[in-house]
């Protein structure tokens, strides 16, 4: 009996000795965002977030003055973290070079020619993921683009002669753009080149952290593209198949991360049933919507104040419409893009943002209520962060050599961008991000 007690005592002592090491090992286990029922989970707790669109963040480390670009990146990440914005939506890489639809696209491209990649461009993505990892931030990374400002689907179609020569550089009408981009989903060589870009990114090993992207907890989710639309009803079947096929391919190569489409909602499909069907797939982990009051005509030209009540009403209805589908599918929903111009649609850096601030507050209030009650709306990411950049006086559109900000080159610079100097807007963001409650929702879902 004494020998037995002695052995137990020794065993217990060994457990005490090794317990700190065990705890330390668990603490160092990568923290991936997961989905349980209709909520995101992080570190065993429901995860609700305020985020921002920071697509150009993956390009800052590629500037001619590498130190300057890296310093800007670190400064902006620190600023975002200090304001509780810990979830960033960024671009994996652009396609093609030069003019497209009459504007310069963002650069440098990851795929300058079809099937040929400049892997050094991923150094910029390496850097931002490494820096985000140090700050416990999470990235949502989109692989391509429905729109031309980063090359996107139209570039794949151009490479494969699906775009008439006369339309390759001039500004397209809306109907022309719909006619062209809708062909992507039925273009086998286009999809093959897109797949190669996806596979290149998924197989990447970060030069700074030495982690494979698929094993990096700084990544929250992979996104098929920015706002992929079928564009025309005839493309719906091919579009649905493409979404299912690509999501399955990503999941087969990456078991750690979430996958989403990058969708706008009803406005992107013109059919809520189609929106529901593409998000119902087992490989799509959560739903997204984008809300664009200006682009969708919810106010006229610079009459932001006059149209503001309509903006609030329609935005609220749009969110609720898609929450119904999120509940039906039992998946989280993220408002992935929403924005509003400065008062009177001014591009002056010191012009007021009172209407934008109120709009942000309305959207964040809906998120806060869902966080309190364990609801399906799990995140809201505003468009877009412009950091330390500033609009060029008396110059509306982007020119080569200008600093990147939240508005892509095809849009007026400063139109929807939130700069680090917009104090009243950051006061709103900060007030909600610092008080985003998840403890009650954790209790409700135990």
Secondary structure, DSSP 8 states (H G I E B T S, - for coil): -HHHHHHHHHHHHHHHHHHHHHHHHHHTS----EEETTEEEETTEE--EEEEE-GGGGTGGGSSSHHHHHHHHHHHHHHHHHTT--EEEEE---B--SEETTEE--SS-SBSBTTB--GGGHHHHHHHHHHHHHTT-EEEEE--BSSGGG-HHHHHHHHTT-S-GGGSSS---HHHHHHHHGGGGG-HHHHHHHHHHHHHHHT-B-TTT--BGGG-TTEEEEES-BS----SGGGHHHHHHHHHHHHHHHHHH-SSSEEE-----HHHHS-HHHHHHHHHSTT--EEEEEEETTTTTSS-TT-HHHHHHHHHHHHHHHHHHHHHHHHHHT-EEEEEEEE--SGGG---TTS--HHHHHHHHHHHHHHHHHHHHT-SEEEEEES-EEET----TT--S--TTS---SS-TTS-TTSS-EETT-HHHHHHHHHHHTT---HHHHHHT-
